[in-house]
Amino acid sequence: MTEEIILQKLDHLEKLINNQTILQKPVLSFQETTKYLEVSESHLYKLTSGKKIPHFCPNGKKLFFVREELNLWLQRNRQITSAEIEENASDYLLRNKKNK
């Protein structure tokens, strides 16, 4: 029983170390990118084949990704909050009230 718990903890530590390594690398492999983005291989292939995600294919086979470009890609299409909508509406009303 104790041996099993130790093995589970070691496995968990190994995963944490691997994740830290991914966070420090500027260029990620295909497999590292699936972990980084938390997507399946098939989904990532679909994104690359549709040219919907920035990537490199230097030798014609292996795919590579720049981590910073992935971060920017993840931050696209930001949804504004209700508070921001209300603030924009108030600003719009104030600007248009002055124009009349």
Backbone as CSV, one residue per row, in Angstrom:
resi,resn,N_x,N_y,N_z,CA_x,CA_y,CA_z,C_x,C_y,C_z
1,MET,0.831,-1.197,0.000,0.000,0.000,0.000,0.873,1.256,0.000
2,THR,1.845,1.331,0.870,2.712,2.491,0.960,3.530,2.650,-0.322
3,GLU,3.966,1.533,-0.866,4.744,1.552,-2.099,3.926,2.133,-3.250
4,GLU,2.640,1.813,-3.310,1.756,2.323,-4.354,1.582,3.831,-4.222
5,ILE,1.436,4.316,-3.002,1.286,5.755,-2.758,2.549,6.495,-3.181
6,ILE,3.702,5.938,-2.865,4.979,6.555,-3.240,5.097,6.632,-4.761
7,LEU,4.729,5.559,-5.448,4.785,5.542,-6.909,3.833,6.578,-7.516
8,GLN,2.655,6.722,-6.930,1.695,7.721,-7.414,2.242,9.135,-7.240
9,LYS,2.861,9.365,-6.087,3.427,10.695,-5.838,4.600,10.986,-6.768
10,LEU,5.421,9.974,-7.024,6.536,10.148,-7.950,6.031,10.434,-9.362
11,ASP,4.993,9.742,-9.768,4.387,9.974,-11.075,3.848,11.398,-11.176
12,HIS,3.207,11.841,-10.109,2.671,13.210,-10.072,3.807,14.225,-10.164
13,LEU,4.889,13.997,-9.436,6.032,14.906,-9.484,6.659,14.941,-10.878
14,GLU,6.736,13.796,-11.526,7.286,13.731,-12.878,6.444,14.564,-13.843
15,LYS,5.135,14.479,-13.720,4.250,15.263,-14.578,4.436,16.758,-14.325
16,LEU,4.573,17.143,-13.068,4.782,18.556,-12.742,6.093,19.078,-13.330
17,ILE,7.132,18.271,-13.252,8.436,18.665,-13.805,8.341,18.806,-15.320
18,ASN,7.667,17.871,-15.969,7.497,17.949,-17.422,6.717,19.197,-17.827
19,ASN,5.689,19.531,-17.054,4.910,20.736,-17.349,5.756,21.992,-17.191
20,GLN,6.626,22.021,-16.186,7.505,23.177,-15.985,8.486,23.316,-17.141
21,THR,8.961,22.189,-17.645,9.876,22.208,-18.784,9.188,22.822,-19.996
22,ILE,7.951,22.440,-20.235,7.189,22.984,-21.365,7.023,24.495,-21.221
23,LEU,6.784,24.959,-20.002,6.569,26.387,-19.787,7.831,27.217,-20.002
24,GLN,8.999,26.576,-19.983,10.251,27.304,-20.144,10.797,27.256,-21.569
25,LYS,10.312,26.343,-22.382,10.811,26.205,-23.742,10.162,27.233,-24.670
26,PRO,10.969,27.904,-25.502,10.366,28.859,-26.441,9.686,28.183,-27.636
27,VAL,10.189,27.019,-28.058,9.620,26.293,-29.193,9.168,24.923,-28.715
28,LEU,7.929,24.580,-29.049,7.344,23.319,-28.583,7.126,22.352,-29.737
29,SER,7.284,21.077,-29.437,6.973,20.041,-30.417,5.456,19.859,-30.488
30,PHE,5.021,19.013,-31.396,3.595,18.738,-31.545,3.023,18.175,-30.243
31,GLN,3.684,17.164,-29.684,3.201,16.527,-28.464,3.173,17.512,-27.292
32,GLU,4.207,18.323,-27.169,4.248,19.319,-26.097,3.122,20.331,-26.260
33,THR,2.816,20.670,-27.494,1.752,21.645,-27.765,0.387,21.091,-27.381
34,THR,0.154,19.799,-27.642,-1.137,19.220,-27.239,-1.304,19.308,-25.727
35,LYS,-0.220,19.093,-25.002,-0.279,19.201,-23.531,-0.458,20.651,-23.096
36,TYR,0.285,21.539,-23.750,0.243,22.956,-23.393,-1.147,23.542,-23.618
37,LEU,-1.759,23.202,-24.753,-3.083,23.730,-25.086,-4.217,22.890,-24.513
38,GLU,-3.864,21.711,-24.000,-4.857,20.769,-23.474,-5.892,20.411,-24.547
39,VAL,-5.391,20.035,-25.733,-6.245,19.598,-26.833,-5.770,18.232,-27.314
40,SER,-6.636,17.542,-28.026,-6.271,16.228,-28.563,-5.372,16.404,-29.787
41,GLU,-4.679,15.333,-30.141,-3.825,15.355,-31.322,-4.652,15.642,-32.576
42,SER,-5.808,14.990,-32.677,-6.632,15.182,-33.873,-7.107,16.626,-34.000
43,HIS,-7.429,17.248,-32.880,-7.875,18.648,-32.925,-6.726,19.556,-33.358
44,LEU,-5.532,19.299,-32.843,-4.388,20.127,-33.220,-4.049,19.926,-34.696
45,TYR,-4.139,18.693,-35.181,-3.933,18.456,-36.618,-4.959,19.224,-37.454
46,LYS,-6.190,19.235,-36.988,-7.245,19.960,-37.713,-6.928,21.459,-37.749
47,LEU,-6.448,22.005,-36.633,-6.094,23.426,-36.574,-4.932,23.756,-37.508
48,THR,-3.938,22.866,-37.546,-2.775,23.132,-38.403,-3.124,22.958,-39.879
49,SER,-3.874,21.933,-40.203,-4.214,21.711,-41.621,-5.123,22.820,-42.149
50,GLY,-5.937,23.383,-41.283,-6.795,24.501,-41.675,-6.114,25.849,-41.558
51,LYS,-4.825,25.839,-41.204,-4.032,27.063,-41.013,-4.717,28.034,-40.047
52,LYS,-5.264,27.473,-38.978,-5.954,28.289,-37.987,-5.097,28.578,-36.765
53,ILE,-3.920,27.963,-36.708,-3.017,28.171,-35.584,-1.607,28.360,-36.153
54,PRO,-0.827,29.314,-35.609,0.520,29.528,-36.146,1.428,28.342,-35.825
55,HIS,2.146,27.876,-36.838,3.048,26.741,-36.646,4.130,26.740,-37.719
56,PHE,5.135,25.905,-37.502,6.246,25.757,-38.431,6.393,24.293,-38.795
57,CYS,6.807,24.057,-40.018,7.025,22.693,-40.510,8.338,22.716,-41.297
58,PRO,9.492,22.838,-40.600,10.765,23.074,-41.287,11.230,21.937,-42.198
59,ASN,10.936,20.704,-41.862,11.404,19.585,-42.677,10.284,18.936,-43.473
60,GLY,9.115,19.522,-43.439,8.002,18.978,-44.186,7.211,17.909,-43.451
61,LYS,7.652,17.498,-42.281,6.925,16.461,-41.552,6.591,16.890,-40.121
62,LYS,7.600,17.181,-39.342,7.377,17.530,-37.941,6.856,18.952,-37.808
63,LEU,5.920,19.130,-36.884,5.334,20.442,-36.630,5.914,21.023,-35.343
64,PHE,6.167,22.321,-35.360,6.676,23.017,-34.190,5.869,24.300,-33.986
65,PHE,5.846,24.757,-32.735,5.037,25.915,-32.358,5.852,26.810,-31.441
66,VAL,5.729,28.116,-31.648,6.381,29.093,-30.761,5.407,29.367,-29.615
67,ARG,5.876,29.143,-28.405,5.006,29.254,-27.230,4.361,30.636,-27.120
68,GLU,5.113,31.700,-27.385,4.560,33.052,-27.295,3.466,33.275,-28.334
69,GLU,3.642,32.709,-29.532,2.601,32.817,-30.560,1.347,32.054,-30.139
70,LEU,1.544,30.928,-29.468,0.397,30.168,-28.956,-0.360,30.981,-27.908
71,ASN,0.393,31.681,-27.056,-0.252,32.507,-26.031,-1.096,33.606,-26.677
72,LEU,-0.557,34.233,-27.707,-1.323,35.274,-28.411,-2.538,34.668,-29.098
73,TRP,-2.373,33.493,-29.682,-3.481,32.811,-30.350,-4.580,32.485,-29.337
74,LEU,-4.182,32.054,-28.142,-5.161,31.725,-27.100,-5.946,32.957,-26.649
75,GLN,-5.325,34.121,-26.742,-5.950,35.342,-26.242,-6.770,36.088,-27.293
76,ARG,-6.939,35.511,-28.466,-7.728,36.162,-29.501,-9.217,36.062,-29.154
77,ASN,-10.002,36.891,-29.784,-11.465,36.880,-29.618,-11.908,36.979,-28.156
78,ARG,-11.288,37.895,-27.447,-11.651,38.095,-26.041,-13.104,38.545,-25.938
79,GLN,-13.829,37.978,-25.009,-15.218,38.360,-24.760,-15.232,39.438,-23.682
80,ILE,-15.899,40.547,-23.957,-15.925,41.612,-22.959,-16.958,41.275,-21.877
81,THR,-16.724,41.822,-20.710,-17.592,41.547,-19.570,-18.828,42.444,-19.609
82,SER,-19.788,42.092,-18.811,-21.001,42.909,-18.708,-20.668,44.313,-18.218
83,ALA,-19.725,44.401,-17.288,-19.326,45.705,-16.760,-18.703,46.570,-17.861
84,GLU,-17.902,45.967,-18.735,-17.296,46.709,-19.839,-18.354,47.163,-20.842
85,ILE,-19.350,46.332,-21.087,-20.444,46.712,-21.988,-21.184,47.921,-21.429
86,GLU,-21.488,47.874,-20.132,-22.189,48.994,-19.497,-21.358,50.266,-19.543
87,GLU,-20.060,50.129,-19.316,-19.178,51.291,-19.347,-19.117,51.882,-20.761
88,ASN,-19.014,51.010,-21.766,-19.000,51.483,-23.160,-20.316,52.168,-23.515
89,ALA,-21.422,51.630,-23.035,-22.733,52.237,-23.315,-22.830,53.607,-22.648
90,SER,-22.364,53.709,-21.413,-22.389,54.999,-20.714,-21.527,56.019,-21.442
91,ASP,-20.340,55.616,-21.860,-19.446,56.514,-22.601,-20.104,56.973,-23.898
92,TYR,-20.751,56.053,-24.585,-21.424,56.372,-25.842,-22.534,57.393,-25.617
93,LEU,-23.338,57.174,-24.566,-24.421,58.097,-24.276,-23.905,59.485,-23.908
94,LEU,-22.823,59.540,-23.125,-22.248,60.824,-22.747,-21.696,61.573,-23.955
95,ARG,-21.028,60.849,-24.859,-20.468,61.486,-26.060,-21.584,62.003,-26.974
96,ASN,-22.624,61.220,-27.141,-23.713,61.618,-28.033,-24.587,62.697,-27.426
97,LYS,-24.650,62.774,-26.115,-25.429,63.815,-25.448,-24.780,65.169,-25.691
98,LYS,-23.445,65.214,-25.704,-22.715,66.459,-25.933,-22.864,66.930,-27.372
99,ASN,-23.004,66.007,-28.295,-23.101,66.344,-29.715,-24.466,66.938,-30.075
100,LYS,-25.482,66.779,-29.270,-26.831,67.267,-29.601,-27.040,68.684,-29.218
